[in-house]
Amino acid sequence: MNRLDLLAAALGLAALAGINLYLTVFASGLAIHFHWITLSPAYQSLEVLGNPWIITVAGILYFLEFFADKIPWVDSIWDAVHTVIRPIGGAFLAIQVLGHSDPVFDMIVGLIAGGASLAAHTAKAATRLTANASPEPFSNIALSFGEDVAVVGGLALIYHNPVVALSIFVLAMAAFLYFAPKIVRGIKARVWLVWKKLNGPADFGVPAKLPIVLPRDLAEIFSKQNVLGETTAWAEPCISGRTKKIPPNLFGALVAMNEEPRKLLFVARKGRRPFIRAIDLDETTVAREPKFLSENLIIAARSGKGGRYLFLFPRSSADEVEQIVEFLRERLGRRGPEGVESRLEPQESVA
């Protein structure tokens, strides 16, 4: 058994711990305790996982996670609590695999393993937040069972061929790093919508008014550009949705200009750089689409063949979105199915 195999097993266990720490320990402990697998001399340090006390504690915690993982929003709260627990557990598992042979090597692997666990945990948490945008529980249940199968299958692969397991882990890490910015933006967008929903106004009878200035963080970056000022009709904060024209999950604002009645601007911060996209309203339909977490504004070509824009507003901003639709209706001078529609009945989830 060479050091590469040990490294593969250590990082593989750490990555699986990032998905489900308790199932990883529980399944490994059962397999060792009941001699379903035979540990080679290099892995004798893992025999501690077969201790009945460790199996019992891990089993109880997995029992709790089994149900928490299948309840919308409870799973995200559970993931938030385990943001620290899973990486630490993954690092401990990786060090245990190495058997404390070289303190320097153990420390380096422990740090890498903690990062691997955190990466797997972040990917899982982001997926759950996306699934929770829809109130139905079936996607959560399917994801939970799929994760459990992945953990058990990963443990079997580590036992039979740790090098292959390491290769899969490296590919998964590369994919995660590539998609990490999009994942982080998706998490921030969902958290923002949830926060706005939980902290919505208590009195919905108060008339809403569209703001005429950008949010402070956007106003700072656009202060030197002629976007605001006396020509601004309104500037409503929102998040970009799935569209070919604008990257999704960008925090920004939809801006109407008095001097350009048939155009809207979407302004945002992309990294440290300003992002501006002009939207031509000619030959378009505009619809409001209420969702579980958001009020969506859809701008699409009337022919159905042009570009399509989607903007997500907080659920508490329903009155503001309705005002935007009325505003665009007055500007374009259209009503009904040929122009701007005030409401689009919910179909598939886009939030």
N, C-alpha and C positions, 0 to 999 in steps of 0.2 A: 504494500500500500504506500504510494508516494504522496508527497505533500500536495500535489495538484488535486488528487482525489479527496483529500481532507478539506482542501479549500472549497472544492465543488460542493461537498456535503454541507459544509458550514454555511456558505452563502445561500445554498438552496433552502436549508431549514430556516434561515433568517428571512428569506423572501416569503416563504409560506407562513411564517409567524406574523408577517405584516398583513396578511389576509385574514388569518384566524389563528391567533396564538394558542388559544386553549385547545382547539381541535388538534393542532400540530403536536402539542405536548401529550394530550390524552391518547391520540391514536398511536403515537410512537411508544408511549408507556405501555399500552395494552399489548402491542406487538412484541415488545421486549419481555414483559412479565410472563406472557403465556407462550413464549418461545415460538411465536409465529415467524420470527426472523432470527437468524443466528449472527450475532455481532462478531466481526473479525477483530483480532487483537488491537488494531488501530482505533476501533470505535468502542473499546471497553469503557471509556469514560461516560458513555451514554447510558450505561446500565442504571444509573441513578434515576432515570426517567421511569424505570419499571417499579420503583418503590410504590407500594400501595397508597401511602399518604399523598404522594404527588399525583398519582392517577385519580384518586378520589377528589382532590381539590380541583384539578384541571377538568374533571368530568362535571362537577357541579357548576363551575364557571361556564363551561361549554353549553350545559343545559340552559343556563340563563341566556347566553348569547344566541342559542338556536332559535329562541322565540323572539328576542329583541331584534334580531336581524331581519325578521319577516314582518315587522310592523312599521308602516311609513312614519318617518320622522323620529320614531324611537331608535331606529337603526342609526340615523345620523347623530343623535345625541350620544349613543353608545360609541360610535366612531370617534366623536370629539373627546370623550373621556379617555379613549385608548390611544390617542395621538402620541402620548409619551410612553404608555405601558408596552405597546407592541414593539417599537424600536428597541427599548431596553431589553425586553424578553428575547427578541431576535438576536441581539448582541450576546446575551448570556448563553443562548443555545449554541451559537457559533463558537464561542470560547470553550464551551463544554466539549464540543466535537474535537477540538484540537488537543484536548487533554493537558493543557498548560505546559506544553513542552518548551516553549521559548517565549518569555514575557513580552519581548519587543514584537515578535511576530503575532502573538495573541492580541496585543493591543491594537495593532494595525488592522488585523482581520475583524476585531470587535467593532472598530469604528466603521469599516466598510460594511459590515453586516448590519449595524444600526441604520446606516444610510439606505441599505437595500430594503430593510423592513419598513422604513419611513416612506420610501418610494412606493412600495406595494400598498401600504396603508393609504397613502394619498390618492392613488389611482382608484382604490376601492371606495373611499369616502366620496370622491368626485362623482363616480358612477351612481352611487346611492342618492346624492343630492339631485342629480339629473332625473333619476327615476321618481323621486319624491315630488317633482313638479306636477305629476299626475296623481290624483287622489286614489286611483284604484290600487289595491294591494298586490295584485298578481305579479307585477314586474319585480317587486321586492322579494316575493317568495321564490320566483324563478332565479333571481340573482343569488339569493342566499344558498339555495340548493346547488347552483352551479359552482359557487365558491367552495362549498364543502367537498364537492366531487374533485375540484381542482387540487385542493389540499391533500386529499387521500391519494389521488393519482400522482401528485408530485412527490409524496413520501415514497411511494412504490418505485418511482423512477430514480430517486436518489439512492435507494437501496440497491437497485439492479445496475445502474450505470450513472454514477455521480458526474462524470465528465459531460455526458449528454445533458444532464440536468443543468450543469454550469453553462453550457452553450445556450440553452433555452433561456436561462436567467439573463445572460449577457444581451441576447436579442430583445428580451422584454425590457431591460433597462434602457437600451438604446431607443426603443420605441417610446418609452415613457419620457425620456429626456427630449425627444423630438416634439412630443405632444404636450409637454409640461406647461408651456405658456398658455395654450388653449385650455388645459385642464384647470389651471389656476384662475384664469378669467371666468371659466364656467362656475367654479366654486364661489368666487366673489359675487358673481351675478345672482346666483341662487340665494346666498346668504343675505344679500341686499334686499331681494324681493321678500324673503321670509321676515327680515327685520322690519321692513315697511308694513307688511301685513299685520304683524303682531303689535306694532306701534301706530296703527292707523288712528285717525281722529275718532274720538268718542261720540261726537255729535255730527252725524252725517247731514243734518239739516242746514248746517252753515254753508252758504253759497261759496263755491270754489272760484278762485280767480287765477288765471294763467299768469305766471311771473314774466317780467319783461327783461330780466337780467339772468345771466348764466350763473350756475353754481360757482362758489368761490374758487374751487380748484381749477375749473375751466376758465374762469375769468382771468386768473393770473397768467395762464399760458396764451390766451387770445387777446390780452390787453393791448398788444402792439399791432394787432391786425384789425381791420375795419369790419368787425363782425357785429359788435354791439353798438350802442349809442342810440340816438333818437330814431333811427330807422327800424329798430326792432319792434315787431308787433307782439311777440311772446317768445319765450325760451323755456321749454318744459324738459326737465331731466328725464332720461330714459336709458334703456340698454338696447343695443343693436341685436337683432335676431339673426336667424339663418338666411342669408342672402348672398348672391354672387358679387354684389357691388360693394358690400361693407363687411369687414371681419366680424364674426359673431362675438357677443358678450363684451362689447366695448361700452364702458360707461361714458355717457355723453349727454347731449341735449338736442332736441329738435327745435330749430329756430325758424320763425317766419319773419320775413323782411317786408316792410311797407313798400319799398321801392321795387320789389320783385314779387308781384301778387301770384304768379304762377310757378313759383319755385319755393322749395324748402331747403334748409341747410341742416345737415347732421354734423355737429362738431364734437370732437372727443380728443382724448389724450391717448396716443398709442406709444407706449413706452414713455419717453420724455419728449416726444415730438407731437406737434399739433396734427390733427387729422380732420379734414373738411371734405364733405361730399355733398354736392348740389343735387337736388332731386327735382326733375322737371315734372310738373303735375299735368301737363297737357296730355290728353288722350289716356287718362288714368282713372281708376276707381279707387276709392278709399273706404275702408271698412273698419269698424271696431269689433274686436273679437274678445269677449271676456273669458278668462281662464281661471284656474284654481289659485294661482299665485300672482297673476298679472292681468292687466288690461292691455291687449295687443292692438296696435294700429298697423293695418296692412295697406300698402300702396302698390297697386299692380296695374299693368297695361290693360286697357279694355279689350284688346285683341287676344290677350292671354299668351302672347308670344314674346312680349318684351320683358324688361327687368321687373323684379319683385322686391319690395322693401318690407321689412318687418321690424317693428320697434316695440319693446316691452316696457310698459309703465307699471308702477306699483298698483296693487289691487285697490288701494285706498284712493287712487287718482282717477277713479271711474268718471267723476264729474268733469275733470279736466280733459280727459280723452274725448268725452262727449262734446265739450266745447270746441276742441280742435276739429272734430268732424263737422260741427256746425259752421265753424269759421271757414273751413275749406269749401263747404257747400256754398256759402255766400260768395266766396272769391271766384269760384269756377262757374257759378250760376247754373249748376246742374242739380237735379234731384232724382231719386229713384235708382233703378238698376243701371241706367245709362251713365250715371256719374258717381257722386259720392253717396254711399249708403251709410246710414247712421249706426247700423249694427249688423254684425254677421254672426249668425247662430253658431255655437261651438261645434266643431267637427273633430279632426284629429288634434292631439295635443302638440303645441309648438313651444310652450313655455318651458 
